[in-house]
Amino acid sequence: MTTSAPSALGPPRYRLVIFDFDGTLADSGDWFLSIADHLADRFKFRRVAADEIEGLRGQSSRQVIRYLGIPRWKLPAMARYVHGLLGQQADRIALFDGVREMIETLDAAGIGLALVTSNAESNARAILGPEIAGRIRHFECGASLFGKARLFRRVLKRARVPAAEAFCVGDETRDMVSAHKAGITAGAVLWGYANREALAATEPSRFFETPAQVVDHILGSASAIAA
């Protein structure tokens, strides 16, 4: 990944960047698909056929849960089980290409970094590795599948940064919706879970095709794709 030096890009657009984890920093999609049938059998919901996956990428979390027939009361137990399973298999999940360099460059430029995720903090730290995890100042983990606005507001308070000076980067519609609710500008990555059409409906300020474009946008360049 090649990015311009921070000094060449002018003053940063934002003081704080809040990242989603799965599908944004961590390439965990294939792992989740690999355990889908096991989860369906264990928690008694319908299996997903291969030809249904692409259609589900255009749905919100609520719509997917409804489609699969998962009662909401089962979700906490499912989350605990998945987090435990992932903790045992964290070595199967890597960061997307360019993510390490993105985090290093933003941190070196003095940008505050935060992570808001449904995953467990221990899992996120294990997959990020100690060096990259150490560059992220604020972790808010265990977010609801239905939204993150409350945790976004908590990060803003802890970081002492107003919403207007923060930027959210995520791959799901709930990331965009939650950021808007918290008054935070949001950009959508195109390498994660939700497809472009679903993300566009939530009106992100930018689309990003690579982590390098995130860096350029935050630090003042204009290589990100306008929504």
N, C-alpha and C positions, 0 to 999 in steps of 0.2 A: 504494500500500500504506500503510495507516495502522496504526501500532503505538503502544502507550503508551510514555511516556518511561521509561527504565530505572529512574529513581528512584521511579516510581509503582508499580513491579511488585515491589519488595522485592528481596532478595538473589538473584542468579542461582542456578539449580539446579546448574549445571556450570561448570567452569573452562575446558574445552576441548570444541570441537565439531569432529568429523571428518566432512567431506563426501565423498561420491562425486561424480563429475563428470558423465559422460554420463548423461542421463536424470534427473539430480537438479538440477544447476546449468545445464547446457547442453542445449538442445532439439535434440539431434543425431539423434533417432530417424529422422526422415524422410530425413536424409542417408544414414544407414547402409542404409536400405531402398533408396535410389536406386542404391547401388553393389552390392547383393546379387547380382544376376544377373552382373554383371561379375566379382565375386569367385568365384562358382560356376564360371564358365567358365575363369577363369585358374588356379584351384587345384583344379579337377576334383572338385567335389562337387555334389550335387543342387540344382537351383533350388527356390525356395520360391514356391508359388502364393499369390495374394492371400488366398484363403480359408483358408490354413494359418497366417497370421500370428497371429491371435488365439489359436489353440490353443498356439502356441509361447510366448506371453507367460505361460502358466501352467507353463512348464517351467524347470528349472534350466539353468545354462550347460552342465553335463555332458550333460544330456538333449538339449539342442538340438544340440550338437556330434555326439553319437551319431546323432541323427535325420537330420542332414544328411550323415552319412557322411564326416566330416572326420577323417583320422588325426591323432593328437596331434603327431606329428613335424612336421606342416605348420604348426602354430599359430604358432611364433615367426616364420617367414617371412611368414605372413599378417599378423601384428600389425605387423611392420615396414612392410609394403606399405601397410596401411590408415593407419598413422600418417603415412607420407609423403604419401599422397593427401590426407588430411585437412589436412595442413599447407599444401598448395597451394590448398585450398578452404575454409579456415577462415572466410572472410568469408560463407560460406553458412549458418553456424551462429550462432544468437543465444542469449542467456541466457533462461531462462523469465521471464515477467513476475513481478516481485516479488523476484527473486533479488538484484539489486543492492542494493535497500533492506534486505533481510535481512542481507546481509554487512555493510553499513555500520552497521546498528543494533547487531548483535552485537559488532562490533569497537569501536564507540563505548562499549559497556557494559563493555569490558575483557575480553571472552571471547576466549580463544585460539582461532584457527581453523586447521584443517589440511585438506589435500586428499589423498585416497588414491584413485588411479585406475589403470585399465589403459592409459589414453591416455598420450601423451608429454607431458612437462612443457612443452615449447615450444608444443604445440598448446593445452594448457589455458591457458597464459599469454596466448596470442594471442586466444583467444575471450573470456577474462575481461576483457582489457584491462589496462593497467598500473595503473590506479587501484585496481581491485578485487583484482587479483592481489597488489598490494602490501599488502593487508590480511590476506592469508593467510600465516601465519608458517612453516608446514611443508608441503612438497610431497613426497609419496612416489608416484612414477609408475612405469608399466610393470608394474603388478600382474598376477599370473596370472589367467587367466579362471576358475580353479578356487578362488580364495580370496585373502583379503587379511589374514588374521590376523597373519602375520609383519610386515607393514608397519604394521598398527595398533599392534603392540607397539613397533615402532621409533619411531613418532610419540610414543607415551606416554613413552618413555625420553628422547627429544630434548626434549620439552616439560616433562619433570619433573613430570608429572601422573599420579596414580594412576588406574587404570582406573575406579574408583568415581566419579571426578570428571569423567569424559569421557562424551560422548554421540555416537553415530554417526547420520548421516542419509544414507539411500540409497534407491534405487528397485528394487534387485534382491535376490533371495533370498540370493545369496552375500554381500551386504553385511551382512545380518542374521546369517547363520550365522557369518561371520568375526568380527563384533563379539562375538557370544556366546563364541566360542572365546578371544578376547582378554580376556574379562571386562568388556566395555563394554556399557552399555545402548544399545539401538538403536531408532530410529523410522523408519517407512517412509513415503515420499512416494507419493501416488497419481497423480501426473501423469507418471510415467516408464514404464519398460519392463514390469516384471512386473505382473500383475493382482492385485487385492486378495486373491483366494482363495489364490494361490501365496504371497504375502507373509504372510498370516495363518498359514500352516502353519509358518512360521519363528518365530512368536511375538514380533513386535516389541512394544515397550512402548506405542507410540502409532502412529496413522496421522495423516498430515498432508495436508490437501486444498489448502493454500496455504502459500507461504513465510511469510506473516504468522503462521500457527499455529506454525511452528517457533520464531520469535522469542518468541512468548508463552510457549511451553512452557519454553524455555531460561531466560527471564528471570523465570519464576515465575508466569505467569498459567495459566489452565486451559482454554484454548480448543481445544487439540488433542483429537483423537478417541481415546478409549481403545480399545486393541486388543480 
